[in-house]
Amino acid sequence: MSEPETSGIHPSQPRPVRLRDALLRARIEAADRTGVVVDLRDAEVARLEILNDALDPLFAQVPDKIDLFDRGISQGDTPRLWIDVVAHIMMGRDKRMYRFVQDTRFGRIVLAESHDTAVIVDAVTDYVARRMIEREHAMVVPPEPKLEVAEPPRRSRLWPFVFGFILGAAALFGVAVLAALRSW
C-alpha cells in the first residue's frame, strides 16, 4: 500500500489516521463486544435450560386435560423461560440469579428471586398449584338460586265497574241537563 502524502506536515506532528483503518478498528471492537454479548446470552439460555430440565418432574404431574401452561424458552434480547402466558423466568442483572415474575394489569411483580434452582422450582410449584385451584374455581358453576315469583296481587274487578257506572250515570245526567236547557 502506498502511504498517503503528508505534504505540509512536520514530522513532529502525528500523522492523520486513515478512515479505512479507523473503520477496521471499530469493526473489530464491535465484533469483540458482540461476541461477549452472544456468549452472555448463550450462558443465560443454558442456565434457563437447566432450570427447564429441573421443572420437568413438576409438569409431568400436571394432568393432560389442563392446558393452562405453555412452557418454553424464548430467544430474544432477553431470553425467558415461559411458564404460562403471564409468568416467566428470566435472569437477573448479574446473569446468575433467576427472577420469576408475573405480568399483571398493574405491572410486573417478582414472585421469587434466587441463585438456587431449587428455590425457583418451589416457587413455580406453588404458582402452578395456585393457578390450578383458580381454574377449578372458575370451572365450577354454582346452581342458580330459584327465585320465588310472587304473584301479583289480585285486583278487585268491582271497583272499575262501580267507577264506570258512576261515570256513565254522570254523563247521562249531563246530557239530560243540556237537553232540558236547550228546550227551555
C-alpha positions, 0 to 999 in steps of 0.5 A: 500500500502506498502511504498517503502524502503528508505534504505540509506536515512536520514530522513532529506532528502525528500523522492523520489516521486513515478512515479505512483503518479507523473503520477496521478498528471499530469493526473489530471492537464491535465484533469483540463486544458482540461476541461477549454479548452472544456468549452472555446470552448463550450462558443465560439460555443454558442456565434457563435450560437447566432450570427447564430440565429441573421443572420437568418432574413438576409438569409431568404431574400436571394432568393432560386435560389442563392446558393452562401452561405453555412452557418454553424458552424464548430467544430474544434480547432477553431470553425467558423461560415461559411458564404460562402466558403471564409468568416467566423466568428470566435472569437477573442483572448479574446473569446468575440469579433467576427472577420469576415474575408475573405480568399483571394489569398493574405491572410486573411483580417478582414472585421469587428471586434466587441463585438456587434452582431449587428455590425457583422450582418451589416457587413455580410449584406453588404458582402452578398449584395456585393457578390450578385451584383458580381454574377449578374455581372458575370451572365450577358453576354454582346452581342458580338460586330459584327465585320465588315469583310472587304473584301479583296481587289480585285486583278487585274487578268491582271497583272499575265497574262501580267507577264506570257506572258512576261515570256513565250515570254522570254523563247521562245526567249531563246530557239530560241537563243540556237537553232540558236547557236547550228546550227551555 
